[in-house]
Amino acid sequence: MDETYARERLKQLRTTINFHNYHYHVLDTPIISDYEFDRLAKELREIEAQFPELITQDSPSQRNGGRPIEKFNKLRHPAPILSLANAFSRDEIQAWYERNVKLDERMRTTAFVVEPKIDGLTVVLHYQEGVFIQGATRGDGEVGEEITANLRTIKAIPLRIPLENTTIKAPDRLVVRGEAFISVRDFIALNSRLEEAGEKTYLNPRNTAAGSLRQLDPSLTAERPLTLLIYSILVSSEPVPQTQWETLSYLKSLGFPVTSHASLHGSLADAMHACETSIQKRDELPYEADGMVIKVNDLSLATELGFVGKDPRGAIAYKFPSREVSTLLKDIAINVGRTGVLTPLAILEPVELGGVVIKQATLHNFDFIAEKDIRIGDRVLVKRAGEVIPYIIGPIDAARTGLENKFRPPSNCPVCHQPVEHLDGEVAWFCVNAACPAQLIRNIEHFVSRPAMDIDGLGIKIVEQLVEAGLLKDVADLFSLNRVDLLKLEGFAEKKADNLLEAINTSRGQSLARLINALGIRGVGEVMAQDLTLHYRDLEALSHASETELRQIEGVGPNIALAIVDWFSQPRNQTLLSRLNNAGVWPQAAVTAQKGGSLSGMTFVVTGILPTLSRDDIKVLIQNAGGKVTDSISRNTSYLVLGAEPGSKLEKARSLGIPIIDEAGLRKLVEV
C-alpha cells in the first residue's frame, strides 16, 4: 500500500467510524453491526500502524487515553464560565422576571427555553477547523484544568465536526460548553460490578464522573461509562444562531449530543408550568438532575441583560425539592452476599423522602463508615436520587449527644458465626464458609450453573425449593438426593424427578476445572480454574498448595493465592470436599497446554456467543494450540474473540486497540 492511498483510505475510515460512533453512542441508533464496525476499526489500526505519521487528532484510535501525566495544565477560558442563580418557588421566578422587565421591556415578549440542570461536571470543548483539539473543566470560571486526553475517551464527544452527511460547515474556531456525567443506569451497573468483586463502590454519579475526568491516567477514565450533553456556544468564528432553541438544533446538526428533554415556551407561565411538571417526572430522566434551567430564548437579549455578580440575568435555575433528609441511625445490619461479601446496611428511624418512606439505606462498605466516622445513634443525612437506592451521606456532628456508639466490623459472620476475612489493601470483608446459610442458595445456584457443573433443569426456583425443604445444606447434598424425597415436593412428578437425578448423576463426570470454578473460591473463575488444573491433578493436590507456590502461577496474585489457601484451610470446606469425594465427584486433570503450538505465547479473551463452539470448546481449542485464555482485557491481550451479543469487553478492546477476530479467524490462526 502506498502512502497516497493510505492517506485517502484513512480519511474515509475516520469519517465513517466517527459517523457510526455518533449513531451508536449519541443517537443510540446503530446502523451497522458490531462485527462490521470492528472490521473498519481493525483496518484503520492496521493502516495507522504501517503509517504512524498519518495519525490525526480526530482518529478514533486516539480515544484510548494515551499515557498518564504528572499534573493538569491550566487553560484560560475564552469567555467566563458562569454559574446560575437559584430559585426555589414560583414567587422567586416571578421576581427574577420582573427585575429583568425593568431593565429591558423585550422580556415581556421573549420566549423561554427550559432545560434539565444536569448534576455533572461542566466541561469546555475547543474545536479548530472542525477538529477537537482541547478541553477543560470549569475551574473557577476563568481558568480550568486542561483534560483533553481524558475527554477524548468519551465516545459521545465528536472528534471532528460536522458529520459527513450534513451540509453545515463547521466554523474555523468553535468553543462549546456542556455537562459530563454518568447516567443513573450505568452508575448502578458500575457499582454492582464493583460490589460483586469486593471492590470499593462509589457514592453518587456526580462525584464519580468528576473523579473519573480528573484522573491523571486517561486509561482509567476510559473505563468509566462517561457521556455528556452540550448546550451552549461560547465562541465561534462564524455567525451562529441567535436563539437558544436554534442553538440546540445547530449543535445537534454538527454532531454534538444535546438533551432531548428541552422545551420551548411562549410565556413565563408556560415555562414555570414545565418546571413544576418536571418535578414529578424527575425519576424518568436518564441522569441525575437537581432542577430545570429557564433561559431567555433571545440570546442577544440575554447578553444585554448582563450579570448580577457572577450570575447571568438571562437564565435562572429552578431547583427541585431536596432529596436529602436527616434521621436517626438506629443500627447497622450486615448482609452476606453469594460470594461471602459482607455489606453494611443502615437501619433508620422511618422518614419520608421524595414521597417514599425510607427505613434502610446503604452504607457502601466498612471503610466508608470509618472514613465518615458514622456511629450508631448518629443523626445522619440520607439521600435518594432517581432509581439509586437511598444512601447515607454522613453524620451530623453537631447533633451528637455523646451517647453514640462507634461501629466495628464483625469478626464473625452474623449468619454462620464463622470467622470472617479481611485482606490488607482490599475494601471487602468476607465470610469464607462455603456452607454459610446466607450464601447457600446462591452458592448452589452458582455450583449448578452452565460454566460450573452444568446441571440441567436445576434453576434458582428449584434450588430454593430444595433448600426450604431441608434437602440441601451444602452442594454435596445434591449427590444424595433421591426419587422418594423429590416426589414429596410440589410440582415434582416421576419424569421431572428422574430427569433431575439423571442430570445430577451426569455432572459427576465434569472436568476438574469446572468443579474448581463451581466451588466459588473468591477470585477464582473459569479461566483461573483452568490455569490451576495445569499445575494440580486434583483437589487433594490443590488443597496442599502454599501461597508461595500458588503465586508462581501466572495470573495468581497475593490476594487470590491467600483466598485459595484460606478456602481449603476451613474445616467445613474440608468436610465438603470429603463428601464430594465419597459421592464420586472427584475429577482428575486431563487437559494441558501444548508448548510450541500455533498460538504459543498468545493470550485470548472471549466475549459473546460463538456460532459453533461453546466457551469450554473454544478454551480447549486455544489451550491445545499453546495459547492462554483470560477473563479480562489488558494491553497484553493478543486477540479478542468476538461472538454475538458481546459484553463490555468489546468496548475495552476497542479503546486499547486490541485486534478483534471471530470464530473463523481463530480457526485460521490455529491452523497456521
C-alpha positions as CSV (number, residue, x, y, z in Angstrom):
1,M,0.0,0.0,0.0
2,D,1.4,3.4,-1.0
3,E,1.2,6.5,1.2
4,T,-1.2,8.3,-1.1
5,Y,-3.8,5.5,-1.0
6,A,-3.2,5.1,2.8
7,R,-3.9,8.8,3.4
8,E,-7.1,8.8,1.4
9,R,-8.3,5.5,2.9
10,L,-7.6,6.7,6.5
11,K,-9.6,9.8,5.8
12,Q,-12.6,7.7,4.6
13,L,-12.3,5.4,7.6
14,R,-12.1,8.2,10.2
15,T,-15.2,9.8,8.8
16,T,-17.1,6.6,8.6
17,I,-16.1,5.4,12.1
18,N,-16.8,8.7,13.7
19,F,-20.2,8.8,12.0
20,H,-21.1,5.3,13.3
21,N,-19.8,6.2,16.8
22,Y,-22.2,9.1,16.8
23,H,-25.2,6.9,15.9
24,Y,-24.2,4.3,18.5
25,H,-23.2,6.5,21.4
26,V,-25.3,9.7,20.9
27,L,-28.4,8.7,19.0
28,D,-28.5,5.1,20.3
29,T,-29.5,4.0,16.8
30,P,-26.6,1.9,15.3
31,I,-26.7,1.5,11.6
32,I,-24.2,-1.3,11.2
33,S,-23.4,-4.4,13.2
34,D,-20.6,-4.6,15.8
35,Y,-18.8,-7.0,13.5
36,E,-18.8,-4.6,10.6
37,F,-17.7,-1.7,12.9
38,D,-14.8,-3.9,14.2
39,R,-13.6,-4.6,10.7
40,L,-13.5,-0.9,10.0
41,A,-11.7,-0.1,13.2
42,K,-9.2,-3.0,12.6
43,E,-8.4,-1.7,9.1
44,L,-7.8,1.8,10.5
45,R,-5.4,0.5,13.2
46,E,-3.5,-1.6,10.7
47,I,-3.0,1.2,8.3
48,E,-2.0,3.6,11.1
49,A,0.5,1.0,12.4
50,Q,2.1,1.0,8.9
51,F,1.9,4.8,8.5
52,P,2.1,6.3,12.0
53,E,2.9,9.7,10.6
54,L,-0.6,9.8,9.2
55,I,-2.4,9.5,12.6
56,T,-4.5,12.6,13.2
57,Q,-6.2,14.1,16.3
58,D,-9.7,13.1,15.0
59,S,-8.7,9.5,14.5
60,P,-10.9,7.1,16.5
61,S,-7.7,5.3,17.6
62,Q,-6.9,8.3,19.7
63,R,-9.7,7.6,22.2
64,N,-7.6,5.1,24.2
65,G,-6.5,7.8,26.6
66,G,-2.8,7.9,25.9
67,R,-0.1,8.0,28.6
68,P,-0.5,9.1,32.2
69,I,0.5,12.6,33.1
70,E,2.1,14.1,36.2
71,K,-0.4,17.0,36.6
72,F,-3.0,19.0,34.8
73,N,-2.1,22.2,33.0
74,K,-4.2,25.3,33.4
75,L,-6.3,26.6,30.5
76,R,-7.9,30.1,30.4
77,H,-11.4,30.1,29.0
78,P,-12.2,32.4,26.1
79,A,-15.3,33.7,27.9
80,P,-16.4,33.5,31.6
81,I,-17.9,30.1,32.5
82,L,-20.6,31.4,34.9
83,S,-22.8,29.7,37.4
84,L,-26.6,30.3,37.7
85,A,-28.7,32.0,40.4
86,N,-31.2,29.6,42.0
87,A,-34.9,29.9,42.6
88,F,-37.0,27.5,44.8
89,S,-40.5,28.8,44.1
90,R,-42.8,30.4,41.6
91,D,-42.5,33.7,43.5
92,E,-38.7,33.7,43.1
93,I,-39.0,33.0,39.4
94,Q,-41.6,35.8,39.0
95,A,-39.3,38.2,40.9
96,W,-36.4,37.3,38.5
97,Y,-38.7,38.0,35.6
98,E,-39.9,41.4,36.9
99,R,-36.4,42.6,37.6
100,N,-35.4,41.9,34.1
101,V,-38.6,43.6,32.7
102,K,-37.5,46.8,34.4
103,L,-34.1,46.5,32.6
104,D,-35.5,45.7,29.2
105,E,-39.1,45.7,28.0
106,R,-38.3,43.0,25.4
107,M,-38.6,40.5,28.3
108,R,-42.4,40.8,28.0
109,T,-42.4,39.3,24.5
110,T,-39.5,36.9,24.6
111,A,-39.9,33.1,24.6
112,F,-38.1,30.8,27.1
113,V,-36.3,27.5,26.8
114,V,-36.5,25.0,29.7
115,E,-33.6,22.5,30.0
116,P,-32.6,20.0,32.7
117,K,-30.0,21.1,35.1
118,I,-27.8,18.1,35.0
119,D,-25.8,17.2,38.1
120,G,-22.5,16.6,36.5
121,L,-19.2,18.3,35.7
122,T,-19.1,21.4,33.4
123,V,-16.6,21.0,30.5
124,V,-15.4,23.3,27.8
125,L,-14.5,21.9,24.3
126,H,-12.3,23.6,21.7
127,Y,-12.5,22.9,18.0
128,Q,-10.2,24.2,15.3
129,E,-11.2,23.7,11.7
130,G,-13.7,21.1,12.9
131,V,-11.3,19.0,14.9
132,F,-11.4,18.6,18.7
133,I,-8.1,20.0,20.0
134,Q,-8.6,20.9,23.6
135,G,-10.9,20.5,26.6
136,A,-11.0,21.8,30.2
137,T,-13.0,21.7,33.4
138,R,-14.9,24.9,34.5
139,G,-12.4,25.5,37.3
140,D,-13.0,29.0,38.9
141,G,-14.9,30.1,35.8
142,E,-11.9,32.0,34.4
143,V,-9.3,29.2,34.3
144,G,-9.9,25.5,34.2
145,E,-7.8,22.3,34.2
146,E,-6.9,21.0,30.8
147,I,-8.2,17.4,30.5
148,T,-8.1,16.9,26.7
149,A,-6.8,13.3,26.9
150,N,-9.5,12.3,29.3
151,L,-12.2,13.9,27.3
152,R,-11.1,12.1,24.2
153,T,-12.1,8.8,25.8
154,I,-15.8,9.9,26.0
155,K,-17.4,8.2,22.9
156,A,-20.2,10.8,22.8
157,I,-17.7,13.7,22.0
158,P,-17.3,14.1,18.3
159,L,-13.6,14.3,17.4
160,R,-14.5,16.0,14.1
161,I,-17.5,18.2,13.2
162,P,-19.7,18.3,11.3
163,L,-20.7,14.8,10.3
164,E,-20.2,13.9,6.7
165,N,-23.9,13.7,5.9
166,T,-24.6,17.3,6.8
167,T,-24.5,20.4,4.6
168,I,-23.5,22.7,7.5
169,K,-19.8,23.8,7.6
170,A,-18.1,23.9,11.0
171,P,-16.6,27.3,12.0
172,D,-12.8,27.5,11.8
173,R,-12.9,28.1,15.6
174,L,-15.7,26.9,17.9
175,V,-15.8,26.6,21.7
176,V,-18.8,25.0,23.3
177,R,-19.9,24.3,26.8
178,G,-21.6,21.2,28.2
179,E,-22.0,18.8,31.1
180,A,-20.2,15.5,31.6
181,F,-22.0,12.8,33.6
182,I,-22.7,9.2,34.2
183,S,-26.2,8.0,33.7
184,V,-28.2,6.5,36.6
185,R,-28.4,3.2,34.8
186,D,-24.7,3.0,34.1
187,F,-23.9,4.1,37.7
188,I,-26.0,1.3,39.2
189,A,-24.4,-1.2,36.9
190,L,-20.9,0.1,37.7
191,N,-21.4,-0.2,41.5
192,S,-23.0,-3.7,41.1
193,R,-19.9,-4.9,39.3
194,L,-17.6,-3.4,41.9
195,E,-19.6,-4.8,44.9
196,E,-19.7,-8.2,43.4
197,A,-15.9,-8.1,43.0
198,G,-15.5,-6.9,46.6
199,E,-14.1,-3.5,45.5
200,K,-14.9,-0.1,46.7
201,T,-18.2,1.3,45.3
202,Y,-18.9,5.0,44.5
203,L,-21.1,7.3,46.4
204,N,-23.1,9.0,43.6
205,P,-22.9,9.6,39.8
206,R,-21.8,13.2,40.1
207,N,-18.7,12.6,42.2
208,T,-17.9,9.5,40.2
209,A,-18.0,11.5,36.9
210,A,-15.9,14.4,38.4
211,G,-13.3,12.0,39.8
212,S,-13.1,10.0,36.6
213,L,-12.5,13.1,34.5
214,R,-9.7,14.2,36.8
215,Q,-7.7,11.0,36.6
216,L,-4.0,11.6,35.7
217,D,-4.1,8.3,33.8
218,P,-6.5,8.6,30.9
219,S,-6.9,4.8,30.6
220,L,-8.7,4.8,33.9
221,T,-11.1,7.5,32.6
222,A,-11.7,5.3,29.6
223,E,-13.0,2.5,31.9
224,R,-15.8,4.7,33.3
225,P,-19.2,5.0,31.5
226,L,-18.9,8.8,30.9
227,T,-21.0,10.7,28.5
228,L,-22.1,14.4,28.1
229,L,-24.5,16.8,26.6
230,I,-23.7,20.2,25.0
231,Y,-25.9,23.2,25.5
232,S,-24.2,26.5,24.6
233,I,-21.7,28.1,22.3
234,L,-19.0,30.3,23.9
235,V,-17.0,31.4,20.9
236,S,-17.5,31.0,17.1
237,S,-15.5,32.4,14.2
238,E,-18.7,32.3,12.1
239,P,-22.2,33.6,12.7
240,V,-24.3,31.2,14.8
241,P,-28.0,31.1,15.8
242,Q,-29.2,34.0,17.9
243,T,-31.8,32.0,19.9
244,Q,-31.2,29.2,22.5
245,W,-33.7,26.9,20.8
246,E,-32.0,27.2,17.4
247,T,-28.6,26.8,19.1
248,L,-29.5,23.4,20.4
249,S,-30.7,22.4,16.9
250,Y,-27.5,23.8,15.4
251,L,-25.3,21.9,17.9
252,K,-27.1,18.7,17.1
253,S,-26.6,19.2,13.4
254,L,-22.9,19.5,13.9
255,G,-22.9,16.1,15.7
256,F,-22.9,17.2,19.3
257,P,-25.1,15.3,21.8
258,V,-27.9,17.6,23.1
259,T,-30.7,17.0,25.6
260,S,-34.0,15.6,24.3
261,H,-35.7,17.0,27.3
262,A,-35.6,20.7,26.4
263,S,-38.8,22.6,25.6
264,L,-39.7,26.0,24.1
265,H,-42.4,28.1,25.7
266,G,-44.0,31.4,24.6
267,S,-44.6,32.7,28.1
268,L,-43.0,32.6,31.6
269,A,-46.2,30.9,32.9
270,D,-45.8,28.0,30.5
271,A,-42.1,27.7,31.3
272,M,-42.8,27.6,35.1
273,H,-45.5,25.0,34.5
274,A,-43.0,22.9,32.6
275,C,-40.6,23.2,35.6
276,E,-43.2,22.2,38.1
277,T,-44.4,19.2,35.9
278,S,-40.7,18.0,35.7
279,I,-40.6,17.6,39.4
280,Q,-43.0,14.7,39.2
281,K,-41.0,13.2,36.3
282,R,-37.5,13.7,37.5
283,D,-37.0,10.0,38.0
284,E,-37.8,9.5,34.3
285,L,-34.6,11.4,33.4
286,P,-31.7,9.1,32.5
287,Y,-29.3,11.2,34.6
288,E,-29.4,12.9,37.9
289,A,-30.7,16.5,37.7
290,D,-31.2,18.9,40.6
291,G,-33.5,21.3,38.8
292,M,-34.6,22.8,35.5
293,V,-33.0,25.9,33.9
294,I,-35.2,28.7,32.4
295,K,-33.3,30.5,29.7
296,V,-34.2,33.6,27.8
297,N,-34.5,32.3,24.2
298,D,-33.3,35.6,22.6
299,L,-29.5,35.3,23.1
300,S,-28.8,38.9,22.2
301,L,-31.3,40.0,24.9
302,A,-29.8,37.5,27.4
303,T,-26.4,39.0,26.7
304,E,-27.6,42.6,27.0
305,L,-29.3,41.9,30.4
306,G,-25.8,41.4,31.8
307,F,-24.9,39.9,35.2
308,V,-25.5,40.2,38.9
309,G,-22.2,39.4,40.4
310,K,-21.2,36.2,38.6
311,D,-24.7,35.2,37.7
312,P,-26.1,36.0,34.2
313,R,-29.5,37.6,34.3
314,G,-30.6,35.8,31.2
315,A,-31.1,32.4,32.9
316,I,-32.1,31.0,36.3
317,A,-32.2,27.6,37.8
318,Y,-35.5,26.3,39.3
319,K,-34.2,23.9,41.9
320,F,-36.0,20.6,42.6
321,P,-37.1,19.9,46.2
322,S,-34.2,18.4,48.2
323,R,-33.7,14.7,48.0
324,E,-31.8,14.8,51.3
325,V,-33.3,14.4,54.8
326,S,-31.9,13.7,58.3
327,T,-33.0,10.9,60.5
328,L,-31.7,8.7,63.3
329,L,-29.3,5.8,62.6
330,K,-30.8,3.1,64.9
331,D,-28.5,0.3,64.0
332,I,-26.1,-1.2,61.4
333,A,-27.1,-4.6,60.0
334,I,-24.8,-6.8,57.9
335,N,-25.9,-8.5,54.7
336,V,-24.0,-11.6,53.4
337,G,-23.8,-12.0,49.6
338,R,-23.3,-15.0,47.4
339,T,-19.5,-14.6,47.3
340,G,-19.5,-14.0,51.0
341,V,-19.0,-10.2,50.8
342,L,-20.3,-8.6,54.0
343,T,-22.2,-5.3,53.3
344,P,-23.3,-2.9,56.0
345,L,-26.9,-1.6,55.9
346,A,-28.2,1.4,57.8
347,I,-31.4,0.7,59.9
348,L,-33.1,4.1,60.1
349,E,-35.9,5.8,62.0
350,P,-38.5,5.8,59.2
351,V,-38.6,9.1,57.3
352,E,-40.3,10.3,54.2
353,L,-38.1,11.2,51.3
354,G,-39.4,12.1,47.8
355,G,-42.8,10.5,48.6
356,V,-41.3,7.2,49.8
357,V,-40.9,6.1,53.4
358,I,-37.2,5.2,53.9
359,K,-36.3,2.6,56.6
360,Q,-33.0,1.4,55.3
361,A,-30.1,2.8,53.3
362,T,-26.8,1.6,52.0
363,L,-23.5,2.4,53.9
364,H,-21.4,1.1,51.0
365,N,-18.6,-0.6,52.9
366,F,-16.8,-0.6,56.2
367,D,-14.1,1.7,55.0
368,F,-16.8,4.3,54.3
369,I,-18.2,4.0,57.8
370,A,-14.7,4.6,59.2
371,E,-13.8,7.5,56.9
372,K,-17.0,9.3,57.7
373,D,-16.9,8.3,61.4
374,I,-20.5,7.1,61.3
375,R,-21.8,5.9,64.7
376,I,-24.9,4.0,65.8
377,G,-27.2,6.6,67.3
378,D,-26.0,9.4,65.0
379,R,-28.3,11.7,63.2
380,V,-27.4,11.2,59.6
381,L,-28.1,12.7,56.2
382,V,-29.9,10.4,53.8
383,K,-30.1,11.0,50.1
384,R,-32.2,9.3,47.4
385,A,-31.9,10.2,43.7
386,G,-33.7,8.6,40.8
387,E,-33.6,4.8,40.9
388,V,-30.4,4.8,43.0
389,I,-31.2,3.2,46.4
390,P,-31.1,5.6,49.4
391,Y,-27.6,6.1,50.8
392,I,-26.0,7.7,53.8
393,I,-24.1,10.9,53.1
394,G,-22.6,11.2,56.6
395,P,-23.3,12.1,60.2
396,I,-24.5,15.5,61.5
397,D,-21.7,16.0,64.1
398,A,-23.4,19.0,65.7
399,A,-26.4,16.8,66.7
400,R,-24.2,14.3,68.7
401,T,-25.1,13.8,72.4
402,G,-22.1,11.7,73.4
403,L,-24.3,8.5,73.6
404,E,-23.4,7.4,70.1
405,N,-21.5,4.1,69.7
406,K,-18.6,3.6,67.3
407,F,-19.1,0.7,64.9
408,R,-16.6,-2.0,64.5
409,P,-16.7,-4.5,61.6
410,P,-17.7,-8.0,62.7
411,S,-15.0,-10.6,63.4
412,N,-17.5,-13.4,62.8
413,C,-20.2,-13.9,60.1
414,P,-23.6,-12.7,61.5
415,V,-25.3,-15.8,60.0
416,C,-23.0,-18.8,60.4
417,H,-20.8,-17.2,63.1
418,Q,-17.6,-18.4,61.5
419,P,-14.5,-16.1,61.4
420,V,-14.6,-13.5,58.6
421,E,-11.6,-12.5,56.5
422,H,-10.3,-9.0,55.5
423,L,-7.2,-8.9,53.3
424,D,-4.9,-5.9,53.5
425,G,-5.4,-3.5,50.7
426,E,-8.9,-4.7,50.0
427,V,-12.2,-3.0,50.8
428,A,-14.4,-6.0,51.3
429,W,-14.8,-8.3,54.3
430,F,-15.7,-11.9,53.5
431,C,-17.3,-14.9,55.1
432,V,-15.3,-17.8,53.7
433,N,-17.5,-20.6,54.9
434,A,-19.0,-22.3,51.8
435,A,-21.8,-23.8,53.9
436,C,-22.9,-20.4,55.3
437,P,-26.8,-20.4,55.1
438,A,-26.8,-16.9,53.9
439,Q,-24.8,-17.9,50.9
440,L,-26.2,-21.4,50.5
441,I,-28.9,-20.8,47.8
442,R,-26.7,-18.5,45.7
443,N,-23.7,-20.9,46.1
444,I,-25.8,-23.8,44.9
445,E,-27.1,-21.8,42.0
446,H,-23.5,-21.0,41.0
447,F,-22.4,-24.6,41.6
448,V,-25.0,-26.0,39.1
449,S,-24.7,-23.2,36.6
450,R,-23.6,-23.7,33.0
451,P,-20.0,-22.6,33.4
452,A,-19.6,-24.8,36.5
453,M,-21.2,-28.2,36.9
454,D,-23.9,-27.5,34.3
455,I,-26.7,-29.5,35.9
456,D,-29.6,-29.1,33.5
457,G,-33.1,-28.4,35.0
458,L,-31.8,-27.1,38.4
459,G,-32.8,-23.4,38.3
460,I,-33.0,-21.0,41.2
461,K,-36.6,-21.8,42.0
462,I,-36.0,-25.5,42.4
463,V,-32.8,-24.7,44.4
464,E,-34.9,-22.6,46.7
465,Q,-37.5,-25.3,47.0
466,L,-34.9,-27.9,47.9
467,V,-33.2,-25.7,50.5
468,E,-36.6,-24.8,52.1
469,A,-37.5,-28.5,52.3
470,G,-34.2,-29.2,54.2
471,L,-32.8,-31.4,51.4
472,L,-29.8,-29.3,50.7
473,K,-27.5,-28.0,53.4
474,D,-24.4,-27.7,51.1
475,V,-23.6,-28.6,47.4
476,A,-22.6,-32.1,48.3
477,D,-26.2,-32.9,49.3
478,L,-27.1,-32.6,45.6
479,F,-25.5,-36.0,45.1
480,S,-27.5,-37.7,47.8
481,L,-30.9,-36.6,46.6
482,N,-33.3,-39.5,45.9
483,R,-36.5,-40.1,44.0
484,V,-38.7,-40.6,47.1
485,D,-37.7,-37.2,48.6
486,L,-38.2,-35.4,45.3
487,L,-41.7,-36.8,44.7
488,K,-42.8,-35.3,48.0
489,L,-42.2,-31.8,46.7
490,E,-44.8,-29.7,45.0
491,G,-44.5,-29.8,41.2
492,F,-42.4,-33.0,41.0
493,A,-43.8,-35.9,39.1
494,E,-41.9,-39.0,38.3
495,K,-40.4,-37.8,35.0
496,K,-39.3,-34.5,36.4
497,A,-37.6,-36.2,39.4
498,D,-35.9,-38.8,37.1
499,N,-34.6,-36.1,34.7
500,L,-33.2,-34.1,37.6
501,L,-31.5,-37.1,39.1
502,E,-30.0,-38.1,35.8
503,A,-28.6,-34.6,35.2
504,I,-27.0,-34.6,38.7
505,N,-25.5,-38.0,38.0
506,T,-24.2,-36.9,34.7
507,S,-22.4,-33.9,36.3
508,R,-20.2,-36.3,38.3
509,G,-18.2,-36.6,35.1
510,Q,-17.5,-32.9,34.7
511,S,-13.9,-31.7,34.5
512,L,-11.7,-30.6,37.4
513,A,-11.7,-27.0,36.0
514,R,-15.5,-26.9,36.2
515,L,-15.5,-28.3,39.7
516,I,-12.9,-25.7,40.9
517,N,-15.0,-22.9,39.4
518,A,-18.1,-24.4,40.9
519,L,-16.7,-24.2,44.5
520,G,-16.9,-20.4,44.4
521,I,-13.5,-19.7,45.7
522,R,-13.1,-15.9,45.8
523,G,-11.2,-14.6,42.8
524,V,-11.2,-18.0,41.0
525,G,-13.4,-18.0,37.9
526,E,-13.5,-20.1,34.8
527,V,-10.1,-19.0,33.5
528,M,-8.2,-19.2,36.8
529,A,-9.8,-22.7,37.5
530,Q,-8.4,-23.9,34.1
531,D,-5.0,-22.5,34.9
532,L,-4.9,-24.3,38.2
533,T,-5.6,-27.7,36.5
534,L,-2.3,-27.2,34.6
535,H,-0.5,-27.5,37.9
536,Y,-2.6,-29.6,40.2
537,R,-4.0,-33.0,39.3
538,D,-7.0,-33.0,41.7
539,L,-8.5,-31.1,44.6
540,E,-6.3,-33.0,47.1
541,A,-3.2,-31.7,45.5
542,L,-4.6,-28.2,45.2
543,S,-5.6,-28.2,48.9
544,H,-2.0,-28.7,49.9
545,A,-0.7,-25.8,47.8
546,S,1.0,-22.9,49.7
547,E,0.7,-19.2,49.0
548,T,4.2,-19.0,47.7
549,E,3.7,-22.0,45.4
550,L,0.5,-20.6,44.0
551,R,2.0,-17.2,43.3
552,Q,4.4,-18.8,40.9
553,I,1.5,-19.4,38.6
554,E,1.0,-16.6,36.0
555,G,-2.1,-14.5,36.9
556,V,-2.3,-15.6,40.6
557,G,-1.6,-12.6,42.8
558,P,-1.2,-12.5,46.5
559,N,-4.9,-11.9,47.3
560,I,-6.1,-14.8,45.1
561,A,-3.3,-17.1,46.5
562,L,-4.4,-16.3,50.0
563,A,-8.1,-16.7,49.2
564,I,-7.3,-20.2,47.8
565,V,-5.3,-21.3,50.8
566,D,-7.9,-19.9,53.2
567,W,-10.7,-21.7,51.5
568,F,-9.0,-25.1,51.7
569,S,-8.0,-24.5,55.3
570,Q,-11.6,-24.1,56.5
571,P,-12.7,-27.3,58.4
572,R,-16.3,-27.1,56.9
573,N,-14.8,-26.8,53.4
574,Q,-12.6,-29.8,54.0
575,T,-15.7,-31.8,55.1
576,L,-17.4,-30.7,51.9
577,L,-14.5,-31.9,49.8
578,S,-14.6,-35.3,51.6
579,R,-18.3,-35.6,50.9
580,L,-17.8,-34.8,47.2
581,N,-15.1,-37.4,47.0
582,N,-17.3,-40.0,48.6
583,A,-20.0,-39.1,46.2
584,G,-17.7,-39.8,43.3
585,V,-17.3,-36.2,42.3
586,W,-13.5,-36.2,42.2
587,P,-12.2,-35.5,38.6
588,Q,-8.6,-35.6,37.6
589,A,-6.9,-33.0,35.4
590,A,-6.7,-34.1,31.8
591,V,-6.0,-31.0,29.6
592,T,-2.6,-29.4,29.4
593,A,-1.4,-26.6,27.2
594,Q,0.9,-27.6,24.3
595,K,4.1,-25.7,24.2
596,G,5.2,-24.6,20.8
597,G,1.7,-24.7,19.3
598,S,0.5,-22.2,16.7
599,L,-0.9,-20.0,19.5
600,S,2.1,-20.3,21.8
601,G,2.7,-17.1,23.7
602,M,-0.7,-15.6,22.7
603,T,-3.4,-14.5,25.2
604,F,-7.0,-14.5,24.2
605,V,-10.2,-13.1,25.7
606,V,-13.6,-14.4,24.5
607,T,-16.9,-12.4,24.5
608,G,-20.4,-13.1,23.2
609,I,-22.0,-16.3,21.7
610,L,-19.9,-18.1,19.0
611,P,-21.6,-19.8,16.0
612,T,-20.5,-23.4,16.7
613,L,-18.2,-23.5,19.7
614,S,-19.2,-23.4,23.4
615,R,-17.0,-21.4,25.8
616,D,-15.4,-24.6,27.0
617,D,-14.8,-25.8,23.5
618,I,-13.0,-22.6,22.5
619,K,-10.8,-22.7,25.6
620,V,-9.8,-26.2,24.9
621,L,-9.0,-25.3,21.2
622,I,-6.9,-22.3,22.3
623,Q,-5.1,-24.2,25.1
624,N,-4.3,-27.2,22.9
625,A,-2.7,-24.9,20.4
626,G,-0.5,-23.4,23.2
627,G,-2.5,-20.3,23.8
628,K,-4.0,-18.9,27.0
629,V,-7.5,-17.7,27.8
630,T,-8.1,-14.9,30.3
631,D,-11.1,-13.2,31.7
632,S,-10.2,-9.5,31.3
633,I,-8.9,-7.3,28.5
634,S,-5.4,-5.7,29.0
635,R,-2.6,-4.3,26.9
636,N,-1.1,-7.9,27.0
637,T,-4.2,-9.4,25.2
638,S,-3.3,-10.7,21.8
639,Y,-6.8,-11.0,20.4
640,L,-10.4,-10.6,21.5
641,V,-12.6,-13.5,20.0
642,L,-15.9,-11.9,19.3
643,G,-19.3,-13.6,19.1
644,A,-22.9,-12.4,19.0
645,E,-24.3,-10.3,21.9
646,P,-20.9,-9.3,23.3
647,G,-20.4,-7.6,26.6
648,S,-18.3,-4.6,27.8
649,K,-15.1,-6.4,26.8
650,L,-15.6,-5.2,23.2
651,E,-15.5,-1.5,24.2
652,K,-12.4,-2.1,26.3
653,A,-10.7,-3.9,23.4
654,R,-11.5,-1.1,21.0
655,S,-10.2,1.5,23.4
656,L,-6.9,-0.4,23.8
657,G,-6.6,-1.2,20.1
658,I,-6.7,-4.9,20.6
659,P,-7.2,-6.9,17.4
660,I,-10.7,-8.5,17.2
661,I,-11.4,-11.7,15.4
662,D,-14.4,-14.0,15.0
663,E,-14.5,-17.8,15.4
664,A,-13.4,-18.3,11.8
665,G,-10.5,-16.0,12.3
666,L,-9.4,-18.0,15.4
667,R,-9.6,-21.3,13.5
668,K,-7.3,-19.8,10.8
669,L,-4.8,-18.9,13.5
670,V,-4.9,-22.4,14.9
671,E,-4.3,-23.9,11.5
672,V,-1.3,-21.8,10.7
